[in-house]
Amino acid sequence: MFTLFYGALITPKSLTEYTAAPQALVCVSKVSGVIEWIELDVPSSAFEDTLAKHGLVDLQDHEVVDLKHGEFLMPGFIDTHLHPCQVPNAGSGQEHELLDWLKHYTFPLEARYKDGSFAKRVYTEVVRRIVNAGTTTCCYFGSLHEEANRILAELVHAAGQRAFVGKCNMDREAPAFYVEPSPDASLHSTLSLISYIRGLTPDPSSALVQPVLTPRFAIACTPDLLSKLSALALSDPSLTIQTHVSENHSEIEYTKVLFKDVLPPPPHGETRGALTYAGVYDAYNLLRENTVLAHAVHLEEEEIELIHRRKAGVSHCPTSNFNLRSGCPKIGVLLDKGIKVGLGTDVSGGFSLSMLTAIQHASVASKLVTLHHGALPGHTPAADGFASKQLSIPTLLYLATQGGADVCNIGARVGSLVPGKAFDALVVRLHSDAGNPGIWGADLDKELCITRGDVKESEAEVRKHELEGLLERFLFCGDERNIKRVYVQGRFIGGTEFQA
Ligand SMILES: [Zn+2]
């Protein structure tokens, strides 16, 4: 039993290249949700022969999804950093920088998730919206409440989204109404949530929802709590970790003040240089291959080396970085270093839960860096490197999909549409009747004979360029109205055509 998708396909190949195939045929197992095979160039005249080559003669037991002109398949988005408990605040509090914004807007709202019925009402809405926005994998940075995070994990599990759900750990530097009573209490509810989430799916190897260790940030965690999280991380290497790093100058300075005299020695017998923010996490064994570090705006040279050495990944959250005036990270420098980078919406530091907004702002942020490329001391941009250059369309596509999967350490399972990977995908539709007035539909191009290629091109080249143009238009002008279907592990779970 297979689902066969026939039509245009886009998928990343590397940071600098993607495949745009106008006439692809994709075969997905209905049982496993895995991509069985893909043929990239199947003219309609070769459709049946191609199926026969793969042993498919009778299509009765299979489903064929025919993509129309102006529609294409692409991998789903991977949002590597989002606070679901802050979604009701999106678009509020933008007069503040980070620490004041936490105090005046974020902590009071997050405290309300102590009430399970409030959490259920909000999270039901949040998960549905995020799925329909095309996010097939999401790193959820929850509130500190165990029950609210159980509810979130249940809702995500029921929706069929791939996700990491974490209860944040924070036992200081927060108001009395929103702080954990002790390191032991924090650890206890963390362990309880981890085992609850792992129990949602009988076979953990097929689990879509996984727990994630979630220390809020170094400032909000006592050394005692970090020591306990360190022991937990060491005892459970498969446990993903997410936290914030180097977002804002005041935050970095205060982190250094708090940990100046109390930091344990670095792991692996290494000697420490100057105290750095990332070095704090490293001292507590929280920097590793499955660590997601949100922001990384003002990293020092030693931190870049350290993050690279530990193979940790960075979640670039440009909307939030602009909105809270945190700064403009030098993503090209990290990419040149070989550090894994994905994108995050960081709602509600960021005001949009659409990864398309994150893509647009990642592009703008990289253009700002380009304008100020003289401000990158010590970095001579290599001709084939990324530093001091704007991020290209292939790079933006990669960061929002495969890059995010790599940051979450699930890049071998999702992030691109290739045989053997799970079918986590979107059917995108760029037509003028989608209801999005911001995008010019492919149907209007056709009606008005608007072409964007070179007249001397072959028909195949014209179609390829048209598809590349549709992708760029979607990334910069699209929204959820252009996302017709959302699939996770082969299951149709969202989009404008979805009915619960
Ligand atoms: Zn955040």
Residues whose N, C-alpha, C, O or C-beta is under 5 A from the ligand:
A	BS01	ZN	A294 D346
